[in-house]
Amino acid sequence: MKNKPVTILFLLLLRSCALSTLFLTIFTDPPLEAIITEEGWKILEVSENAPKAALYKFFLVKFPREDILGLSLGERRIFIA
């Protein structure tokens, strides 16, 4: 039971926003980002999150594995390969 506070602290840190993007290489390409954002909003507008579609942010990333095409880590952030 001594390690319970350490475990809880570790899990909270793991869940934090800053740590979740630590392992992703985000890059910028404004023309491609504009296309991805526009297409992403089209998809979101027909989803249950349509009222909040404008709050979503899309990021271009290089995933360590080529079979991962996209990932959402919460807080309306979507990472696209």
Distance bins in CASP14 RR format, pairs under 12 A and 6 or more apart:
PFRMAT RR
TARGET T0000
AUTHOR 0000-0000-0000
RMODE 2
METHOD distances of the structure
MODEL  1
1 7 0 0 0 0 0 1 0 0 0 0 0
1 8 0 0 0 0 0 1 0 0 0 0 0
3 9 0 0 0 0 0 1 0 0 0 0 0
3 10 0 0 0 0 1 0 0 0 0 0 0
3 11 0 0 0 0 0 1 0 0 0 0 0
4 10 0 0 0 0 0 1 0 0 0 0 0
4 11 0 0 0 0 0 1 0 0 0 0 0
5 11 0 0 0 0 0 1 0 0 0 0 0
5 12 0 0 0 0 0 1 0 0 0 0 0
6 12 0 0 0 0 0 1 0 0 0 0 0
6 13 0 0 0 0 0 1 0 0 0 0 0
7 13 0 0 0 0 0 1 0 0 0 0 0
7 14 0 0 0 0 0 1 0 0 0 0 0
8 14 0 0 0 0 0 1 0 0 0 0 0
8 15 0 0 0 0 0 1 0 0 0 0 0
9 15 0 0 0 0 0 1 0 0 0 0 0
9 16 0 0 0 0 0 1 0 0 0 0 0
10 16 0 0 0 0 0 1 0 0 0 0 0
10 19 0 0 0 0 0 1 0 0 0 0 0
11 19 0 0 0 0 0 1 0 0 0 0 0
12 18 0 0 0 0 0 1 0 0 0 0 0
12 19 0 0 0 0 1 0 0 0 0 0 0
13 19 1 0 1 0 0 0 0 0 0 0 0
13 20 0 0 0 0 0 1 0 0 0 0 0
13 22 0 0 0 0 0 1 0 0 0 0 0
14 20 0 0 0 0 1 0 0 0 0 0 0
14 22 0 0 0 0 0 1 0 0 0 0 0
14 23 0 0 0 0 0 1 0 0 0 0 0
14 73 0 0 0 0 0 1 0 0 0 0 0
15 73 0 0 0 0 1 0 0 0 0 0 0
15 74 0 0 0 0 0 1 0 0 0 0 0
15 75 0 0 0 0 0 1 0 0 0 0 0
16 22 0 0 0 0 1 0 0 0 0 0 0
16 73 0 0 0 0 0 1 0 0 0 0 0
16 74 0 0 0 0 0 1 0 0 0 0 0
16 75 0 0 0 0 0 1 0 0 0 0 0
17 24 0 0 0 0 0 1 0 0 0 0 0
17 57 0 0 0 0 0 1 0 0 0 0 0
17 73 1 0 0 1 0 0 0 0 0 0 0
17 74 0 0 0 0 1 0 0 0 0 0 0
17 75 1 0 0 1 0 0 0 0 0 0 0
17 76 0 0 0 0 0 1 0 0 0 0 0
17 77 0 0 0 0 1 0 0 0 0 0 0
18 24 0 0 0 0 0 1 0 0 0 0 0
18 73 0 0 0 0 0 1 0 0 0 0 0
18 75 0 0 0 0 0 1 0 0 0 0 0
18 77 0 0 0 0 0 1 0 0 0 0 0
19 73 0 0 0 0 1 0 0 0 0 0 0
20 26 0 0 0 0 0 1 0 0 0 0 0
20 59 0 0 0 0 0 1 0 0 0 0 0
20 61 0 0 0 0 0 1 0 0 0 0 0
20 71 0 0 0 0 1 0 0 0 0 0 0
20 72 0 0 0 0 0 1 0 0 0 0 0
20 73 1 0 1 0 0 0 0 0 0 0 0
20 74 0 0 0 0 1 0 0 0 0 0 0
20 75 0 0 0 0 1 0 0 0 0 0 0
20 77 0 0 0 0 1 0 0 0 0 0 0
20 79 0 0 0 0 1 0 0 0 0 0 0
21 57 0 0 0 0 0 1 0 0 0 0 0
21 59 0 0 0 0 1 0 0 0 0 0 0
21 61 0 0 0 0 1 0 0 0 0 0 0
21 71 0 0 0 0 0 1 0 0 0 0 0
21 73 1 0 0 1 0 0 0 0 0 0 0
21 74 0 0 0 0 0 1 0 0 0 0 0
21 75 0 0 0 0 0 1 0 0 0 0 0
21 77 1 0 0 1 0 0 0 0 0 0 0
21 79 0 0 0 0 1 0 0 0 0 0 0
22 73 0 0 0 0 0 1 0 0 0 0 0
23 61 0 0 0 0 1 0 0 0 0 0 0
23 62 0 0 0 0 0 1 0 0 0 0 0
23 63 0 0 0 0 1 0 0 0 0 0 0
23 64 1 0 0 1 0 0 0 0 0 0 0
23 65 0 0 0 0 0 1 0 0 0 0 0
23 68 0 0 0 0 0 1 0 0 0 0 0
23 71 0 0 0 0 0 1 0 0 0 0 0
23 73 0 0 0 0 0 1 0 0 0 0 0
23 79 0 0 0 0 0 1 0 0 0 0 0
24 59 1 0 0 1 0 0 0 0 0 0 0
24 60 0 0 0 0 0 1 0 0 0 0 0
24 61 1 0 1 0 0 0 0 0 0 0 0
24 62 1 0 0 1 0 0 0 0 0 0 0
24 63 1 0 0 1 0 0 0 0 0 0 0
24 64 0 0 0 0 1 0 0 0 0 0 0
24 68 0 0 0 0 0 1 0 0 0 0 0
24 70 0 0 0 0 0 1 0 0 0 0 0
24 71 0 0 0 0 1 0 0 0 0 0 0
24 73 0 0 0 0 1 0 0 0 0 0 0
24 77 0 0 0 0 0 1 0 0 0 0 0
24 78 0 0 0 0 0 1 0 0 0 0 0
24 79 1 0 0 1 0 0 0 0 0 0 0
24 80 0 0 0 0 0 1 0 0 0 0 0
24 81 0 0 0 0 0 1 0 0 0 0 0
25 59 0 0 0 0 0 1 0 0 0 0 0
25 60 0 0 0 0 1 0 0 0 0 0 0
25 61 1 0 0 1 0 0 0 0 0 0 0
25 62 1 0 1 0 0 0 0 0 0 0 0
25 63 0 0 0 0 1 0 0 0 0 0 0
25 64 0 0 0 0 1 0 0 0 0 0 0
25 79 0 0 0 0 0 1 0 0 0 0 0
25 81 0 0 0 0 0 1 0 0 0 0 0
26 33 0 0 0 0 0 1 0 0 0 0 0
26 57 0 0 0 0 0 1 0 0 0 0 0
26 58 0 0 0 0 0 1 0 0 0 0 0
26 59 1 0 1 0 0 0 0 0 0 0 0
26 60 1 0 0 1 0 0 0 0 0 0 0
26 61 1 0 1 0 0 0 0 0 0 0 0
26 62 0 0 0 0 1 0 0 0 0 0 0
26 63 0 0 0 0 0 1 0 0 0 0 0
26 71 0 0 0 0 0 1 0 0 0 0 0
26 73 0 0 0 0 0 1 0 0 0 0 0
26 77 0 0 0 0 0 1 0 0 0 0 0
26 79 1 0 0 1 0 0 0 0 0 0 0
26 80 0 0 0 0 0 1 0 0 0 0 0
26 81 0 0 0 0 0 1 0 0 0 0 0
27 33 0 0 0 0 1 0 0 0 0 0 0
27 59 0 0 0 0 1 0 0 0 0 0 0
27 60 1 0 1 0 0 0 0 0 0 0 0
27 61 1 0 0 1 0 0 0 0 0 0 0
27 62 1 0 0 1 0 0 0 0 0 0 0
27 63 0 0 0 0 0 1 0 0 0 0 0
27 79 0 0 0 0 0 1 0 0 0 0 0
27 80 0 0 0 0 0 1 0 0 0 0 0
27 81 0 0 0 0 0 1 0 0 0 0 0
28 34 0 0 0 0 0 1 0 0 0 0 0
28 36 0 0 0 0 0 1 0 0 0 0 0
28 58 0 0 0 0 0 1 0 0 0 0 0
28 59 0 0 0 0 1 0 0 0 0 0 0
28 60 1 0 0 1 0 0 0 0 0 0 0
28 61 0 0 0 0 0 1 0 0 0 0 0
29 35 0 0 0 0 1 0 0 0 0 0 0
29 36 0 0 0 0 1 0 0 0 0 0 0
29 37 0 0 0 0 0 1 0 0 0 0 0
29 58 0 0 0 0 0 1 0 0 0 0 0
29 59 0 0 0 0 0 1 0 0 0 0 0
29 60 1 0 0 1 0 0 0 0 0 0 0
29 61 0 0 0 0 0 1 0 0 0 0 0
29 62 0 0 0 0 0 1 0 0 0 0 0
29 80 0 0 0 0 0 1 0 0 0 0 0
30 36 0 0 0 0 0 1 0 0 0 0 0
30 37 0 0 0 0 0 1 0 0 0 0 0
30 60 0 0 0 0 0 1 0 0 0 0 0
31 37 0 0 0 0 0 1 0 0 0 0 0
31 38 0 0 0 0 0 1 0 0 0 0 0
31 60 0 0 0 0 0 1 0 0 0 0 0
32 38 0 0 0 0 0 1 0 0 0 0 0
32 39 0 0 0 0 0 1 0 0 0 0 0
32 58 0 0 0 0 0 1 0 0 0 0 0
32 59 0 0 0 0 0 1 0 0 0 0 0
32 60 1 0 0 1 0 0 0 0 0 0 0
32 61 0 0 0 0 0 1 0 0 0 0 0
32 80 0 0 0 0 1 0 0 0 0 0 0
32 81 0 0 0 0 0 1 0 0 0 0 0
33 39 0 0 0 0 0 1 0 0 0 0 0
33 40 0 0 0 0 0 1 0 0 0 0 0
33 57 0 0 0 0 0 1 0 0 0 0 0
33 58 1 0 0 1 0 0 0 0 0 0 0
33 59 0 0 0 0 1 0 0 0 0 0 0
33 60 1 0 0 1 0 0 0 0 0 0 0
33 61 0 0 0 0 0 1 0 0 0 0 0
33 78 0 0 0 0 0 1 0 0 0 0 0
33 80 0 0 0 0 1 0 0 0 0 0 0
34 40 0 0 0 0 0 1 0 0 0 0 0
34 41 0 0 0 0 0 1 0 0 0 0 0
34 58 0 0 0 0 1 0 0 0 0 0 0
34 60 0 0 0 0 0 1 0 0 0 0 0
35 41 0 0 0 0 0 1 0 0 0 0 0
35 42 0 0 0 0 0 1 0 0 0 0 0
35 58 0 0 0 0 1 0 0 0 0 0 0
35 60 0 0 0 0 0 1 0 0 0 0 0
35 80 0 0 0 0 0 1 0 0 0 0 0
36 42 0 0 0 0 0 1 0 0 0 0 0
36 43 0 0 0 0 0 1 0 0 0 0 0
36 56 0 0 0 0 0 1 0 0 0 0 0
36 57 0 0 0 0 0 1 0 0 0 0 0
36 58 1 0 1 0 0 0 0 0 0 0 0
36 59 0 0 0 0 1 0 0 0 0 0 0
36 60 1 0 0 1 0 0 0 0 0 0 0
36 61 0 0 0 0 0 1 0 0 0 0 0
36 69 0 0 0 0 0 1 0 0 0 0 0
36 70 0 0 0 0 0 1 0 0 0 0 0
36 78 0 0 0 0 1 0 0 0 0 0 0
36 79 0 0 0 0 0 1 0 0 0 0 0
36 80 1 0 1 0 0 0 0 0 0 0 0
36 81 0 0 0 0 0 1 0 0 0 0 0
37 43 0 0 0 0 0 1 0 0 0 0 0
37 44 0 0 0 0 0 1 0 0 0 0 0
37 53 0 0 0 0 0 1 0 0 0 0 0
37 54 0 0 0 0 0 1 0 0 0 0 0
37 56 0 0 0 0 1 0 0 0 0 0 0
37 57 0 0 0 0 1 0 0 0 0 0 0
37 58 1 0 1 0 0 0 0 0 0 0 0
37 59 0 0 0 0 1 0 0 0 0 0 0
37 60 0 0 0 0 0 1 0 0 0 0 0
37 78 0 0 0 0 1 0 0 0 0 0 0
37 80 0 0 0 0 1 0 0 0 0 0 0
38 44 0 0 0 0 0 1 0 0 0 0 0
38 45 0 0 0 0 0 1 0 0 0 0 0
38 53 0 0 0 0 0 1 0 0 0 0 0
38 56 0 0 0 0 0 1 0 0 0 0 0
38 58 0 0 0 0 1 0 0 0 0 0 0
39 45 0 0 0 0 0 1 0 0 0 0 0
39 53 0 0 0 0 0 1 0 0 0 0 0
39 56 0 0 0 0 0 1 0 0 0 0 0
39 58 0 0 0 0 1 0 0 0 0 0 0
39 78 0 0 0 0 0 1 0 0 0 0 0
39 80 0 0 0 0 1 0 0 0 0 0 0
40 46 0 0 0 0 0 1 0 0 0 0 0
40 47 0 0 0 0 1 0 0 0 0 0 0
40 49 0 0 0 0 0 1 0 0 0 0 0
40 50 0 0 0 0 0 1 0 0 0 0 0
40 53 0 0 0 0 1 0 0 0 0 0 0
40 54 0 0 0 0 0 1 0 0 0 0 0
40 56 1 0 0 1 0 0 0 0 0 0 0
40 57 0 0 0 0 0 1 0 0 0 0 0
40 58 1 0 0 1 0 0 0 0 0 0 0
40 70 0 0 0 0 0 1 0 0 0 0 0
40 72 0 0 0 0 0 1 0 0 0 0 0
40 76 0 0 0 0 0 1 0 0 0 0 0
40 78 1 0 0 1 0 0 0 0 0 0 0
40 80 0 0 0 0 1 0 0 0 0 0 0
41 47 0 0 0 0 0 1 0 0 0 0 0
41 49 0 0 0 0 0 1 0 0 0 0 0
41 50 0 0 0 0 1 0 0 0 0 0 0
41 52 0 0 0 0 0 1 0 0 0 0 0
41 53 1 0 1 0 0 0 0 0 0 0 0
41 54 1 0 0 1 0 0 0 0 0 0 0
41 55 0 0 0 0 0 1 0 0 0 0 0
41 56 1 0 0 1 0 0 0 0 0 0 0
41 57 0 0 0 0 0 1 0 0 0 0 0
41 58 0 0 0 0 1 0 0 0 0 0 0
41 76 0 0 0 0 0 1 0 0 0 0 0
41 78 0 0 0 0 0 1 0 0 0 0 0
42 50 0 0 0 0 0 1 0 0 0 0 0
42 53 0 0 0 0 1 0 0 0 0 0 0
42 56 0 0 0 0 0 1 0 0 0 0 0
42 58 0 0 0 0 0 1 0 0 0 0 0
43 49 0 0 0 0 1 0 0 0 0 0 0
43 50 0 0 0 0 0 1 0 0 0 0 0
43 53 0 0 0 0 1 0 0 0 0 0 0
43 56 0 0 0 0 1 0 0 0 0 0 0
43 58 0 0 0 0 0 1 0 0 0 0 0
43 72 0 0 0 0 0 1 0 0 0 0 0
43 78 0 0 0 0 1 0 0 0 0 0 0
43 80 0 0 0 0 0 1 0 0 0 0 0
44 50 1 0 0 1 0 0 0 0 0 0 0
44 51 0 0 0 0 1 0 0 0 0 0 0
44 52 1 0 0 1 0 0 0 0 0 0 0
44 53 1 1 0 0 0 0 0 0 0 0 0
44 54 0 0 0 0 1 0 0 0 0 0 0
44 55 0 0 0 0 1 0 0 0 0 0 0
44 56 1 0 1 0 0 0 0 0 0 0 0
44 57 0 0 0 0 0 1 0 0 0 0 0
44 58 0 0 0 0 1 0 0 0 0 0 0
44 72 0 0 0 0 0 1 0 0 0 0 0
44 76 0 0 0 0 1 0 0 0 0 0 0
44 78 0 0 0 0 1 0 0 0 0 0 0
45 51 0 0 0 0 1 0 0 0 0 0 0
45 52 0 0 0 0 0 1 0 0 0 0 0
45 53 1 0 1 0 0 0 0 0 0 0 0
45 54 0 0 0 0 1 0 0 0 0 0 0
45 56 0 0 0 0 0 1 0 0 0 0 0
46 53 0 0 0 0 1 0 0 0 0 0 0
47 53 1 0 0 1 0 0 0 0 0 0 0
47 56 0 0 0 0 0 1 0 0 0 0 0
47 72 0 0 0 0 0 1 0 0 0 0 0
47 78 0 0 0 0 0 1 0 0 0 0 0
49 55 0 0 0 0 1 0 0 0 0 0 0
49 56 1 0 0 1 0 0 0 0 0 0 0
49 72 0 0 0 0 0 1 0 0 0 0 0
49 74 0 0 0 0 0 1 0 0 0 0 0
49 76 0 0 0 0 1 0 0 0 0 0 0
49 78 0 0 0 0 0 1 0 0 0 0 0
50 56 0 0 0 0 0 1 0 0 0 0 0
51 76 0 0 0 0 0 1 0 0 0 0 0
52 75 0 0 0 0 0 1 0 0 0 0 0
52 76 1 0 0 1 0 0 0 0 0 0 0
53 76 0 0 0 0 1 0 0 0 0 0 0
53 78 0 0 0 0 0 1 0 0 0 0 0
54 76 0 0 0 0 1 0 0 0 0 0 0
55 74 0 0 0 0 0 1 0 0 0 0 0
55 75 0 0 0 0 1 0 0 0 0 0 0
55 76 1 0 1 0 0 0 0 0 0 0 0
55 77 0 0 0 0 0 1 0 0 0 0 0
55 78 0 0 0 0 0 1 0 0 0 0 0
56 72 0 0 0 0 1 0 0 0 0 0 0
56 74 0 0 0 0 1 0 0 0 0 0 0
56 75 0 0 0 0 1 0 0 0 0 0 0
56 76 1 0 1 0 0 0 0 0 0 0 0
56 77 1 0 0 1 0 0 0 0 0 0 0
56 78 1 0 0 1 0 0 0 0 0 0 0
56 79 0 0 0 0 0 1 0 0 0 0 0
56 80 0 0 0 0 0 1 0 0 0 0 0
57 72 0 0 0 0 0 1 0 0 0 0 0
57 73 0 0 0 0 0 1 0 0 0 0 0
57 74 0 0 0 0 0 1 0 0 0 0 0
57 75 0 0 0 0 1 0 0 0 0 0 0
57 76 1 0 0 1 0 0 0 0 0 0 0
57 77 1 0 1 0 0 0 0 0 0 0 0
57 78 1 0 0 1 0 0 0 0 0 0 0
57 79 0 0 0 0 1 0 0 0 0 0 0
57 80 0 0 0 0 0 1 0 0 0 0 0
58 70 0 0 0 0 1 0 0 0 0 0 0
58 71 0 0 0 0 0 1 0 0 0 0 0
58 72 0 0 0 0 0 1 0 0 0 0 0
58 76 0 0 0 0 1 0 0 0 0 0 0
58 77 0 0 0 0 1 0 0 0 0 0 0
58 78 1 0 1 0 0 0 0 0 0 0 0
58 79 1 0 0 1 0 0 0 0 0 0 0
58 80 1 0 1 0 0 0 0 0 0 0 0
58 81 0 0 0 0 0 1 0 0 0 0 0
59 70 0 0 0 0 1 0 0 0 0 0 0
59 71 0 0 0 0 1 0 0 0 0 0 0
59 72 0 0 0 0 0 1 0 0 0 0 0
59 73 0 0 0 0 1 0 0 0 0 0 0
59 75 0 0 0 0 0 1 0 0 0 0 0
59 76 0 0 0 0 0 1 0 0 0 0 0
59 77 1 0 0 1 0 0 0 0 0 0 0
59 78 1 0 0 1 0 0 0 0 0 0 0
59 79 1 0 1 0 0 0 0 0 0 0 0
59 80 1 0 0 1 0 0 0 0 0 0 0
59 81 0 0 0 0 0 1 0 0 0 0 0
60 69 0 0 0 0 0 1 0 0 0 0 0
60 70 0 0 0 0 0 1 0 0 0 0 0
60 78 0 0 0 0 0 1 0 0 0 0 0
60 79 1 0 0 1 0 0 0 0 0 0 0
60 80 1 0 0 1 0 0 0 0 0 0 0
60 81 1 0 0 1 0 0 0 0 0 0 0
61 68 0 0 0 0 1 0 0 0 0 0 0
61 69 0 0 0 0 0 1 0 0 0 0 0
61 70 0 0 0 0 1 0 0 0 0 0 0
61 71 1 0 0 1 0 0 0 0 0 0 0
61 72 0 0 0 0 0 1 0 0 0 0 0
61 73 0 0 0 0 0 1 0 0 0 0 0
61 77 0 0 0 0 0 1 0 0 0 0 0
61 78 0 0 0 0 1 0 0 0 0 0 0
61 79 1 0 1 0 0 0 0 0 0 0 0
61 80 1 0 0 1 0 0 0 0 0 0 0
61 81 1 0 0 1 0 0 0 0 0 0 0
62 68 0 0 0 0 0 1 0 0 0 0 0
62 70 0 0 0 0 0 1 0 0 0 0 0
62 79 0 0 0 0 1 0 0 0 0 0 0
62 80 0 0 0 0 0 1 0 0 0 0 0
62 81 1 0 0 1 0 0 0 0 0 0 0
63 69 0 0 0 0 1 0 0 0 0 0 0
63 70 1 0 0 1 0 0 0 0 0 0 0
63 71 1 0 0 1 0 0 0 0 0 0 0
63 79 1 0 0 1 0 0 0 0 0 0 0
63 80 0 0 0 0 1 0 0 0 0 0 0
63 81 1 0 1 0 0 0 0 0 0 0 0
64 71 0 0 0 0 0 1 0 0 0 0 0
64 81 0 0 0 0 0 1 0 0 0 0 0
65 71 0 0 0 0 0 1 0 0 0 0 0
65 81 0 0 0 0 1 0 0 0 0 0 0
66 81 1 0 0 1 0 0 0 0 0 0 0
67 81 0 0 0 0 1 0 0 0 0 0 0
68 79 0 0 0 0 1 0 0 0 0 0 0
68 80 0 0 0 0 0 1 0 0 0 0 0
68 81 1 0 0 1 0 0 0 0 0 0 0
69 78 0 0 0 0 0 1 0 0 0 0 0
69 79 0 0 0 0 1 0 0 0 0 0 0
69 80 1 0 0 1 0 0 0 0 0 0 0
69 81 1 0 1 0 0 0 0 0 0 0 0
70 77 0 0 0 0 0 1 0 0 0 0 0
70 78 1 0 0 1 0 0 0 0 0 0 0
70 79 1 0 1 0 0 0 0 0 0 0 0
70 80 1 0 1 0 0 0 0 0 0 0 0
70 81 1 0 1 0 0 0 0 0 0 0 0
71 77 0 0 0 0 1 0 0 0 0 0 0
71 78 1 0 0 1 0 0 0 0 0 0 0
71 79 1 0 1 0 0 0 0 0 0 0 0
71 80 0 0 0 0 1 0 0 0 0 0 0
71 81 0 0 0 0 1 0 0 0 0 0 0
72 78 1 0 1 0 0 0 0 0 0 0 0
72 79 1 0 0 1 0 0 0 0 0 0 0
72 80 0 0 0 0 1 0 0 0 0 0 0
73 79 1 0 0 1 0 0 0 0 0 0 0
END
